């Protein structure tokens, strides 16, 4: 009887803990909505909250509608979806490879995208410069001549990294640690390739490459946001359905197989889908470091290793971090904006070091 009573008590404690963490996830979602509203109202063209609400309902003036729906909302939605996708990709990759240091950035996916963009700008001549009044003291405004070509090449570069890693793992039957080392080696290879392309680039092309690699969520239009949103939502649903398989995999491959999980199929499919989301975000917005690495660790500290909570929490945390970084970047300079990739690096590095110090089992 005492054993049954103990088991019943443990079940009640587990239900209470899960309920508490679900409330925490809901609270984070509310915070995300609040940050979105603040981001809409914040900028060089200040908008009171009442006007923001009227604009959302379609009752504001023409200037407010243009600022909100043509300028701010696209970059806000791009930041939310981009952070969501990178948080999801980092969480899933860390679970599939059972290594807390795995992310799209550390596996070389971001570096592959940077190489693809550099190839498009220099070899395919997709970078130009325009004389304009600037946010800074520079004399030329660096833009991308063909965003379609640059985005496509960046996406192909990112997916080329993923396919190479998966082929090595499949053919040579690499261990999880070897896969990570292969990603590091590919990162070094693509960084070297990018530097080589920069060496032969003109000043304008070199500036265009640097401009792209900074990372910026203001580049996307509604069509590109729709593509990112559809792919991110579909992949999120897939991994949420597979949450119990990921829970089993966290206990080891043998344990997962004993529970009926097709480990190799799950790892291959999961890595491809996670890389697809990360590649799409990186292709549209440039290199955004640390988010895919940091968001899952914060989510794991707030919830647990239960992927039913860890996956959505990682997505929400990633969206919050990228949106906050972009909003701060818009406000920190009076008439312009700082690249969001710089701010995420500044924000991510100390937070990640803090997690390393506080978490002994990292």
Beta strands, then each sheet from edge to edge (+ up, - down):
strand 1: 127-131
strand 2: 140-144
sheet 1: 1+ 2-
end
